[in-house]
Amino acid sequence: MDGYCFVYVFPCAWEDHCKIGFSRDPLSRIQALHRRWFEFFDLDRAVLVETETVRDARDLELELRRPLRIHNAPAPLTVRKEAAGHTEWFRGASSQLERAIYLLEQRGHAVHAPLRTWLRSELLTRSDRLYAWTQTQLSPDELEGSAGPTPAQRFVRDALDAYAALGIELEPLLAPEVLRWYRRRTLPDFDESAHSLG
């Protein structure tokens, strides 16, 4: 249970509705919640509070959530059910949370805000895997456009769109054929409930 951990507040982009939780890997956590996490959440209002142990993070999360019981709300319908959590969403609590985060910072906690900067750094740290990963995800037919739209294409597009949304240049990170596919692709929406990425 030792090792750095983070308490996170992930506000939705369109309303005063947020997810509070803790994670050792906030980037993976936010990615698990929504396939277009970089659009779904307001990364300029999102916050991480760093702790030294998982136990500290759990205690701090409870400290943030306890006064917000009357603000408890269901998860948005577009959040992945298996990742959503059922008691960790709150509506109409942004001003209370801002004050609580400010007080945590005054107590000496390391606060990462806005979260966009931290997430960009994390994506850059993991970008060395992107070259090989994209090539294993997409078949030659998918890259050439003779197969599609496919779930794999959507999956890769979402991942690459996250890099673009956070201002990370993709050209040095991708194989030329993947970069060409990404730049020319236009994938129509399809019913995701009828497809599985396995």
N, C-alpha and C positions, 0 to 999 in steps of 0.2 A: 504493500500500500504506500510505499515511499516513492518520491519522485514528483517533479513538478506537475501541476494540474491547473485547470482554469475553470472559473465560473464564467458562464457566458450569458449575455442578454442579446437575443436576436430579434429585433423589431421587424415586423412586416412593413413593406414599402408603402402600402396603400392606406393603412389605418393604424390607430393606437392599439396594436395587438402584438404580443411578443411571446417568445419562448425563453424560459429561464432554465438553466441546467448546468452541469459540470462535465468536463471531458479532459482527458489527457491529450486529445487530438481534435481541437475545435474545427480545423479545416475539414477533416473527414466527417465530423458530426454535422456541420452545416450542409455538406454535400449530400448526406444521407437523408436530410429532411425534404429536399425539393430538388428536382433535376435541374431547374433554372434558379438555383439558390442566389446567384449573383444579381438577379433581377427581383426575385421574390422578397428577399430581405433588404432592408435599408442599411447598407454597409457603412454609411456615414454616421449612423446613430447607434450601430451595434457596438458592444463593449465586451472586453475580456478583463477579468480580474485574476491575476496570477497568484497561485498559492504554492507552498512548498510540498504539500502532500495531498493525496486524494481525500484523506479525512478532513483536512482543513477546507478543501473545496466543498465537500458535502455539507460541512457545518455552515460555511458562508452562504451556500445556495439556500439552505433552510432559513438563514437569517434574512435573506432578501425576500423569500417567498412568504414567510409567515405573516407579515403585515398586509399582504395582498390577497388574502383569502376571498374577500368580497369581490375581487376583480377576476377570480378564476373563470376561465372560458374554455369552450371546446377548441380543439385544434382546427385550423382551416381545412376545408375538405380536400384541397389540392396537395396537402402535405402527405407524404408517404405514411400510411397507417402504421406500418411496422416500426417506424422510427419516431412517431409523433409524440409519444408520452401522453398520458391522459390528465395529469394534474399540473402540468408545467406551462400552461398557456394562460396569459392574462390580458385583459382588455381594459383600456382606460387608466393604466397605471404608470404612464411614462414619466409624469412629473415626480411621483414618489420614487421611482427607480433612479431618476437622474440625481435626486437629492441623496438617496442611499449610496449610490456609486461615488458621489462627491465625498461623502463622509468616510467611505472605505479608503479613498485615496488620502484623505487627511490623516487617517490612522496608519498610513505607511504602506498600504497595499499597492503593488505595481498594477496600474490600469492601462490597458491598451485601447485607445480610442482616438480617432475612429478606427474601426476594425479593418477597414479597407486596406490600410497600410500594412497591418500585420498579415492579413490574408495574402496580399501580393507577395510579401517576402516568403511566406510558406510555399506558395505556388512556384516561385522561382527556385526555391531549395529543391523541390521535387521535379523540376522541369527536365532533368537529365534522363528521366524515365520515359518522357513523352514520345521521343523518336521511335523507340522499339515498340512501345505500347500501341501507338496508332497503327503501326504496320501489322501487328498481330490481330487487331480488331477488325480491319477492313480487308476484304478479299480483293483481288484484281478486278473482278466484275463490279464490285461496289465502287472502287476508285475510278473506274472508267465510265461509270454511269449506266452500265447495261443491267445492273440489278439495283432495284430501289423503288421507293424508299424502304429501307430496312431498319429494324431496331438498332442494329450495330451502327449504322450511319447516324441515327439520331443521338445515340449514346456518345459517339465521338464528337459530333458537332457540339453538343452541350458542353463537353469537357473543353474543347478548344474555344468556344464562345466565352467561357469563364476567363481564360487567359486574356483574350481580347478585351473583355469588359474591365479587367484590372490593369490594362495598359501594358501588357507584356507582349513584346514582338515575337511572333510565331515563326518567322522565316528561319532563324538559326536553330530552331528546336525540332523541325519536322523534315522528313524525307521530301524531296522535291515533288514526288507524285502525290503525297498526302497534302502538301501545301496547295498544289494545283486543284485537287479535289475540293479542298476547303474553300478556296477562293471562288470557285465557279458553282458550288453546290446551291441548289434551291430545293429544299425538301418540303413538300406539302405536309401539313399536319395529318396524322393518322390516329386511329383509335388505339391508344396505348393499352387499354384494358384487354385488347385482343392479341397483344404481343407480349413476349417476355424476353428479357435479356439473359435469362437463365443464370 
